[in-house]
């Protein structure tokens, strides 16, 4: 039991620095710039949902998530 707790605590300590990083897109921007960026994202999503005529088209409005370690498709 102690070994499991030790392994779990080591994994948590190793993963903490990776999870604590700030969002790289908004790191060096002011509040007004970040706010404008997020509003533009919402406007694009709203426009996509408005023109969708089925659930499949609406699902395509959502951005695709990529797995960790994979490069984005060009």
Secondary structure, DSSP 8 states (H G I E B T S, - for coil): -HHHHHHHHHHHHHHHHHHS---TTTTTS-HHHHHHHHHHHHHHHHHHHHH--SHHHHHTTS-----TT-----
